[in-house]
Amino acid sequence: HVQMVESGGGSVQAGGSLRLSCSASGYTMRNYCMAWFRQVPGKEREGVAAIDGAGSTTYADSVKGRFTISRDNAQNTVSLVMNSLKPEDTALYYCVADLVWCTVVPGADQKFDYWGQGTQVTVS
């Protein structure tokens, strides 16, 4: 069955960096769009970054220039390097996948079929 496991979350001071990783199994990742979404309690899920099978990327305006998404199809992993972190980046970050959709516009979370359990990022 499809499974995605995130790692790399933690606590960091503003201005610091973190690297999130997602290990996927149960499907051929190279055929899928991989993305990161985040959610703060009481708020809707927000798309952060997405990368399609060819390596094209898209980012939310709030993270452009600070976050970088990448994928390794051979290893079935996707990563999110987060630099210049701000307190407003604090959230539960999810690794997601979909065979068709590859966007992080508002409401895009409804399009993605597969979700990990999430990893917490706290910026103070």
Phi, psi and chi 1 to 4 in degrees:
 res  aa     phi    psi   chi1   chi2   chi3   chi4
   1 HIS       -  160.8   66.3  -75.4      -      -
   2 VAL   -71.2  132.0  173.2      -      -      -
   3 GLN  -143.3  137.5 -173.5  174.4   15.1      -
   4 MET  -132.4  130.8  -69.5  177.7  -67.8      -
   5 VAL  -124.1  119.6  179.4      -      -      -
   6 GLU   -90.9  153.6  -57.6   96.2  -23.5      -
   7 SER  -152.5  165.8   61.4      -      -      -
   8 GLY   103.1   -4.7      -      -      -      -
   9 GLY   -69.5  170.1      -      -      -      -
  10 GLY   165.0 -165.1      -      -      -      -
  11 SER  -109.2  138.0  -62.9      -      -      -
  12 VAL  -148.7  154.2   64.9      -      -      -
  13 GLN   -81.0  154.9  -69.1 -171.1  -21.2      -
  14 ALA   -54.5  137.2      -      -      -      -
  15 GLY    93.4  -12.2      -      -      -      -
  16 GLY   -83.6 -174.7      -      -      -      -
  17 SER  -132.4  152.9  -61.1      -      -      -
  18 LEU  -143.3  154.5  -78.4  174.5      -      -
  19 ARG  -123.5  118.7 -178.4 -173.6  179.9   97.8
  20 LEU   -96.0  143.2  -55.6 -176.0      -      -
  21 SER  -128.1  152.1  -65.0      -      -      -
  22 CYS  -136.4  124.9  173.0      -      -      -
  23 SER  -105.2  123.6  179.0      -      -      -
  24 ALA  -108.3  146.7      -      -      -      -
  25 SER  -149.3  161.1   60.8      -      -      -
  26 GLY    90.2    0.1      -      -      -      -
  27 TYR  -159.5  167.4   66.2  103.2      -      -
  28 THR   -87.0   97.9  -54.7      -      -      -
  29 MET   -59.8  -32.4 -162.1 -173.8   82.9      -
  30 ARG   -62.4  -19.1   66.7  175.9  179.4  -90.4
  31 ASN   -85.6   -6.0  -64.6  -29.3      -      -
  32 TYR  -111.2  148.9  -76.7   70.5      -      -
  33 CYS   -74.5  133.6  171.0      -      -      -
  34 MET  -114.3  140.6  -57.9  -62.1  -63.2      -
  35 ALA  -148.4  166.3      -      -      -      -
  36 TRP  -120.3  131.9  -68.4   90.3      -      -
  37 PHE  -120.4  162.4  -79.4   69.8      -      -
  38 ARG  -141.1  157.6   64.8 -172.5 -178.5 -173.3
  39 GLN  -147.3  134.2 -171.7  170.0   26.8      -
  40 VAL  -103.9  138.4  175.2      -      -      -
  41 PRO   -51.5  131.6  -28.1   35.7      -      -
  42 GLY    87.8   -4.8      -      -      -      -
  43 LYS  -120.8  161.7  -65.9 -171.5  176.6 -178.1
  44 GLU   -73.1  155.6  -65.7 -174.7   -8.3      -
  45 ARG   -66.0  143.1  -72.9 -178.2  -64.5 -159.6
  46 GLU  -123.0  131.4  174.8 -169.6   22.1      -
  47 GLY   -71.6  138.4      -      -      -      -
  48 VAL  -109.4  -55.6  175.6      -      -      -
  49 ALA  -158.3  151.0      -      -      -      -
  50 ALA  -141.9  151.6      -      -      -      -
  51 ILE  -140.9  129.3 -176.8  167.8      -      -
  52 ASP   -88.8 -179.8   66.6   15.0      -      -
  53 GLY   -63.6  -24.0      -      -      -      -
  54 ALA   -87.9   -6.5      -      -      -      -
  55 GLY    97.7    3.8      -      -      -      -
  56 SER   -73.4  139.1  -65.4      -      -      -
  57 THR  -119.5  156.5   59.1      -      -      -
  58 THR  -144.3  144.4 -176.2      -      -      -
  59 TYR  -131.7  151.9  -64.4   91.3      -      -
  60 ALA   -68.6  145.8      -      -      -      -
  61 ASP   -56.6  -33.4  -72.4  -17.4      -      -
  62 SER   -67.9  -16.7   58.9      -      -      -
  63 VAL  -119.4   -4.1  -53.6      -      -      -
  64 LYS   -57.3  134.7  -79.7 -179.4 -178.6  176.6
  65 GLY    85.0  -11.2      -      -      -      -
  66 ARG  -115.2  -34.9  -59.8 -171.3  -62.7  121.8
  67 PHE  -109.0  148.0  -69.5   10.9      -      -
  68 THR  -135.2  124.4  -57.1      -      -      -
  69 ILE  -101.3  143.2 -171.1  171.2      -      -
  70 SER  -148.9  164.1   60.8      -      -      -
  71 ARG  -141.1  153.0   64.2 -168.5  -65.4  159.7
  72 ASP  -128.7   98.6 -176.2  -24.3      -      -
  73 ASN   -66.4  -31.1  -69.4  -29.0      -      -
  74 ALA   -66.2  -34.4      -      -      -      -
  75 GLN   -96.3   -4.4  -62.0  -65.7  -37.6      -
  76 ASN    56.6   45.3  -93.9   16.7      -      -
  77 THR  -129.4  153.1   58.6      -      -      -
  78 VAL  -134.4  142.5   60.9      -      -      -
  79 SER  -126.8  157.5  -62.2      -      -      -
  80 LEU  -135.4  110.6 -175.8   69.3      -      -
  81 VAL   -91.9  124.3  174.3      -      -      -
  82 MET  -118.1  114.9  -55.1 -176.6  -65.8      -
  83 ASN  -111.7  164.4  -64.4  -40.0      -      -
  84 SER    49.0   48.4  -57.5      -      -      -
  85 LEU   -64.8  145.0  -77.6  162.0      -      -
  86 LYS  -119.9  156.9  -55.9  175.1 -179.0  179.2
  87 PRO   -55.1  -32.7  -29.2   36.8      -      -
  88 GLU   -71.6   -6.1   50.7  -96.6   44.3      -
  89 ASP   -83.0   -7.8  -65.5  -42.9      -      -
  90 THR   -60.6  124.9  -64.6      -      -      -
  91 ALA  -177.5  171.1      -      -      -      -
  92 LEU   -90.0  122.0 -173.4   62.5      -      -
  93 TYR  -101.4  130.4  -77.8   72.0      -      -
  94 TYR  -113.4  139.4  -64.6   94.7      -      -
  95 CYS   -91.9  129.9  175.2      -      -      -
  96 VAL  -133.6  160.9  -55.0      -      -      -
  97 ALA  -145.7  149.2      -      -      -      -
  98 ASP  -155.0  147.6 -164.6   80.4      -      -
  99 LEU   -80.5  -23.0 -168.4   57.1      -      -
 100 VAL  -113.0  -50.6  175.8      -      -      -
 101 TRP   -90.2  145.0  -59.5   98.7      -      -
 102 CYS  -148.6   74.7 -153.0      -      -      -
 103 THR  -149.5  157.5  176.5      -      -      -
 104 VAL  -124.9   21.0  -66.9      -      -      -
 105 VAL   -66.8  160.1  -60.6      -      -      -
 106 PRO   -53.0  133.9  -29.2   37.0      -      -
 107 GLY    89.3   -6.0      -      -      -      -
 108 ALA   -65.6  -22.8      -      -      -      -
 109 ASP   -58.8  -27.0   60.3  -50.1      -      -
 110 GLN   -69.7  -16.8  -56.7  -61.7  -40.3      -
 111 LYS   -87.0  -25.2  -55.6  -68.8 -171.8 -178.3
 112 PHE   -84.4  133.5  -77.0   80.5      -      -
 113 ASP   -86.3  -33.3  -77.0  -22.6      -      -
 114 TYR  -119.0  133.6  -56.6  112.6      -      -
 115 TRP  -133.0  141.6  -69.2   72.2      -      -
 116 GLY   -83.1 -175.8      -      -      -      -
 117 GLN   -84.9  -18.0  -67.5  -60.5  -53.5      -
 118 GLY    99.3  152.5      -      -      -      -
 119 THR  -135.3  134.8 -174.6      -      -      -
 120 GLN   -82.7  134.3  179.2   66.7   36.6      -
 121 VAL  -120.4  125.3  171.3      -      -      -
 122 THR  -125.4  123.5  -57.9      -      -      -
 123 VAL  -117.9  123.4 -175.0      -      -      -
 124 SER  -122.4      -   59.5      -      -      -
